[in-house]
Amino acid sequence: MREKIVVVGGGYAGLGALGVLHNLPDRDLVLIDPSMGHELIPELPEALRQHDVIESHIVPFERLLANLDVAHVQQAVSNLAVDEQQVILADGRRIGYDWLVLAPGSVPAYPPIPGFQAISRPLRNAQDTRTIKDALRYGRDQRVVVVGGGLTGVEVAGTLADDHDVWLVEAASRLLPALGVGLAAYAAQQLSQAGVRLMFRQKLVEVTPDRLLLERDHLAYDVLIWAGGIAPPRWLRQTPLPLDAKGYPITDPYGAILPRVYAAGDIWRVSVDGEDIPQTAQVASLAGAYVGEVITRRIAGETQIPPFRPKIRGMLISLDPGKGVGWVLTGGIPLRGYGARTLKNLSFHQYRQKLARVFAMAGRYRRFWSRS
Ligand SMILES: Cc1cc2nc3c(=O)[nH]c(=O)nc-3n(C[C@H](O)[C@H](O)[C@H](O)COP(=O)(O)OP(=O)(O)OC[C@H]3O[C@@H](n4cnc5c(N)ncnc54)[C@H](O)[C@@H]3O)c2cc1C
């Protein structure tokens, strides 16, 4: 029987799933994504540099899918009719499915401070990057305040330090909760040396269009960047899917929300041996490929499938100029300095190469992999 598989979201997880599912012999594959291309999100902090070109971090779906017989519907999904096995698009159209992979990524989780969402600028996708770049006046005296000292906040602050008066505000007593104390202290030291002013143990109280009120201080700004937490897309709450208190779909250990509906990427809260796995591009890509494999095997009638246990190869964070921090290999070999930064660049390059291989991109597309 011919199976129709719909993938919602062409990010790391969606492409991970498509990379496996396109091998099915008898299938119709549809990717639904409002963007024109796959956005290489971990590269976007770099795209904030004045002369960096945002489009060089986007791979057009048209080219990516050219050799795979996958239809791209450039629309957002806004709801699901699970009894009819249909996704409902923002323009009201419906698309039926036999199997559905939901991989729409995440959205910023804002603090409950009146006006904050309207005034601050998040960095979650290429459009956000454009909005921030439009607000930046390079080489001029402009104060940028970054709120949030996790991976995104640290990378953004490091990138902008050369050209701006950058302040990083963090509610906890240190940066990078995903790393050990020593590595986080190294990151703080490098950012300080690059000119970033760090403010720890400072909770947000209030925001005005040019001033941030903190617990014990206030801070004027020209551009306010929000690099706090993430949340699942809010439209999931409209659907009949079972969700947890934070709005994440409740899945079984194989990513299934319902028998023919799967989650992958940031919206799949994976835990292994009781430990939550951080939501990263690396895990999203593995989860997408895993879910693609599960659907392939279920179509073949297999029932014995091992649960998802991602092997995380490392976590690296850029600290400009030209340095990085993190760890590599399961077990965690700590790395800092130029070596960490070089390996991070290498991981970006390897991901582009993997896409080219998996999606059978011919040599004529090579220019899309070379970064300007
Ligand atoms: C600034 C920044 C830096 C990061 N750096 C790193 C890093 O160095 N290493 C790392 O491993 N991780 C990093 N991450 C995390 C990583 O980017 C995410 O975990 C990863 O992108 C999640 O993959 P995903 O496929 O779930 O979602 P995404 O990659 O975000 O893709 C979601 C896709 O779904 C589409 N979509 C959204 N809504 C809808 C809808 N309603 N209907 C249809 N399609 C929809 C979007 O257009 C998008 O193409 C970073 C994140 C940020 C924001």
The ligand as an SDF file (V2000), in Angstrom:
LIG
                    3D

 53 58  0  0  0  0  0  0  0  0999 V2000
   20.8920   31.1490   18.5170 C   0  0  0  0  0  0  0  0  0  0  0  0
   20.8880   29.6670   18.7040 C   0  0  0  0  0  0  0  0  0  0  0  0
   22.0810   28.9640   18.6910 C   0  0  0  0  0  0  0  0  0  0  0  0
   22.0720   27.5820   18.8240 C   0  0  0  0  0  0  0  0  0  0  0  0
   23.2720   26.9190   18.7970 N   0  0  0  0  0  0  0  0  0  0  0  0
   23.2690   25.5640   18.8470 C   0  0  0  0  0  0  0  0  0  0  0  0
   24.4810   24.8460   18.7330 C   0  0  0  0  0  0  0  0  0  0  0  0
   25.5680   25.4320   18.6240 O   0  0  0  0  0  0  0  0  0  0  0  0
   24.4320   23.4960   18.7350 N   0  0  0  0  0  0  0  0  0  0  0  0
   23.2480   22.8210   18.8380 C   0  0  0  0  0  0  0  0  0  0  0  0
   23.2640   21.5780   18.7880 O   0  0  0  0  0  0  0  0  0  0  0  0
   22.0650   23.4670   18.9930 N   0  0  0  0  0  0  0  0  0  0  0  0
   22.0540   24.8290   18.9860 C   0  0  0  0  0  0  0  0  0  0  0  0
   20.8650   25.5060   19.1080 N   0  0  0  0  0  0  0  0  0  0  0  0
   19.6050   24.7550   19.3040 C   0  0  0  0  0  0  0  0  0  0  0  0
   19.0860   24.2480   17.9650 C   0  0  0  0  0  0  0  0  0  0  0  0
   19.0850   25.2730   17.0020 O   0  0  0  0  0  0  0  0  0  0  0  0
   17.6870   23.6490   18.1080 C   0  0  0  0  0  0  0  0  0  0  0  0
   17.6840   22.7230   19.1720 O   0  0  0  0  0  0  0  0  0  0  0  0
   17.2850   22.9640   16.8090 C   0  0  0  0  0  0  0  0  0  0  0  0
   17.2320   23.8990   15.7430 O   0  0  0  0  0  0  0  0  0  0  0  0
   15.9370   22.2600   16.9600 C   0  0  0  0  0  0  0  0  0  0  0  0
   15.6340   21.6030   15.7770 O   0  0  0  0  0  0  0  0  0  0  0  0
   14.1080   21.4070   15.3210 P   0  0  0  0  0  0  0  0  0  0  0  0
   14.1540   20.6610   14.0440 O   0  0  0  0  0  0  0  0  0  0  0  0
   13.2990   20.9000   16.4460 O   0  0  0  0  0  0  0  0  0  0  0  0
   13.5900   22.8870   15.0680 O   0  0  0  0  0  0  0  0  0  0  0  0
   14.1360   24.0010   14.0320 P   0  0  0  0  0  0  0  0  0  0  0  0
   15.5060   23.6950   13.5750 O   0  0  0  0  0  0  0  0  0  0  0  0
   13.8820   25.2980   14.7210 O   0  0  0  0  0  0  0  0  0  0  0  0
   13.1540   23.8550   12.8240 O   0  0  0  0  0  0  0  0  0  0  0  0
   11.7750   24.0620   12.9440 C   0  0  0  0  0  0  0  0  0  0  0  0
   11.1940   24.2370   11.5540 C   0  0  0  0  0  0  0  0  0  0  0  0
    9.7830   24.2030   11.6510 O   0  0  0  0  0  0  0  0  0  0  0  0
    9.2200   25.2460   10.8920 C   0  0  0  0  0  0  0  0  0  0  0  0
    7.9480   25.6010   11.5170 N   0  0  0  0  0  0  0  0  0  0  0  0
    7.7350   26.3400   12.6250 C   0  0  0  0  0  0  0  0  0  0  0  0
    6.4220   26.4370   12.8860 N   0  0  0  0  0  0  0  0  0  0  0  0
    5.7860   25.7350   11.9290 C   0  0  0  0  0  0  0  0  0  0  0  0
    4.4230   25.4690   11.6540 C   0  0  0  0  0  0  0  0  0  0  0  0
    3.4280   25.9470   12.4190 N   0  0  0  0  0  0  0  0  0  0  0  0
    4.1240   24.7230   10.5580 N   0  0  0  0  0  0  0  0  0  0  0  0
    5.0960   24.2200    9.7610 C   0  0  0  0  0  0  0  0  0  0  0  0
    6.4220   24.4480    9.9920 N   0  0  0  0  0  0  0  0  0  0  0  0
    6.7510   25.1900   11.0650 C   0  0  0  0  0  0  0  0  0  0  0  0
   10.2520   26.3570   10.9420 C   0  0  0  0  0  0  0  0  0  0  0  0
   10.1170   27.2410    9.8240 O   0  0  0  0  0  0  0  0  0  0  0  0
   11.5690   25.5690   10.9100 C   0  0  0  0  0  0  0  0  0  0  0  0
   12.0210   25.3540    9.5860 O   0  0  0  0  0  0  0  0  0  0  0  0
   20.8510   26.8970   18.9920 C   0  0  0  0  0  0  0  0  0  0  0  0
   19.6410   27.6070   19.0220 C   0  0  0  0  0  0  0  0  0  0  0  0
   19.6590   28.9740   18.8800 C   0  0  0  0  0  0  0  0  0  0  0  0
   18.3460   29.7310   18.8840 C   0  0  0  0  0  0  0  0  0  0  0  0
  1  2  1  0
  2  3  1  0
  2 52  2  0
  3  4  2  0
  4  5  1  0
  4 50  1  0
  5  6  2  0
  6  7  1  0
  6 13  1  0
  7  8  2  0
  7  9  1  0
  9 10  1  0
 10 11  2  0
 10 12  1  0
 12 13  2  0
 13 14  1  0
 14 15  1  0
 14 50  1  0
 15 16  1  0
 16 17  1  0
 16 18  1  0
 18 19  1  0
 18 20  1  0
 20 21  1  0
 20 22  1  0
 22 23  1  0
 23 24  1  0
 24 25  2  0
 24 26  1  0
 24 27  1  0
 27 28  1  0
 28 29  2  0
 28 30  1  0
 28 31  1  0
 31 32  1  0
 32 33  1  0
 33 34  1  0
 33 48  1  0
 34 35  1  0
 35 36  1  0
 35 46  1  0
 36 37  1  0
 36 45  1  0
 37 38  2  0
 38 39  1  0
 39 40  1  0
 39 45  2  0
 40 41  1  0
 40 42  2  0
 42 43  1  0
 43 44  2  0
 44 45  1  0
 46 47  1  0
 46 48  1  0
 48 49  1  0
 50 51  2  0
 51 52  1  0
 52 53  1  0
M  END
$$$$
